C-alpha cells in the first residue's frame, strides 16, 4: 500500500506574471509568463520550459514557453485521473510532469 505522500501533489501558481520594466512607482505591472511550481513524490524533477529571455519581449512582456493549459491538462488527466476533454483546446506540448 502506498503511503499518503505518494498520493499528494501540490501546485502553486500566480494568476499573472510581471512586466520586465519598472513602472512609475518603482514597481512592476502585471504581465505574462508567470511561474508554476509543482511538488510531490511523483513529480518529475527538474525544470520544464525555457528560462525567460529578458531581451526578447513581446510588447514589454516576457515570452511564455509553456502554455498554462498544457500544465492544467496534465494535472487533471495524469494526476487527478479526470477526463481529458479540454473543450476544443488541443495539447500544444506534452510536458510529462508526473512519473505515474
ABEGO torsion letter per residue (X at the ends): XBBAAAABBBBBBBABBBBABBBAAGBBBBBBGBBBBBBEAABBBEBBEBBBBAABBBGGBBBBABBAAAAAAAAAAAAAGBBABAGGBBBABBAGABAX
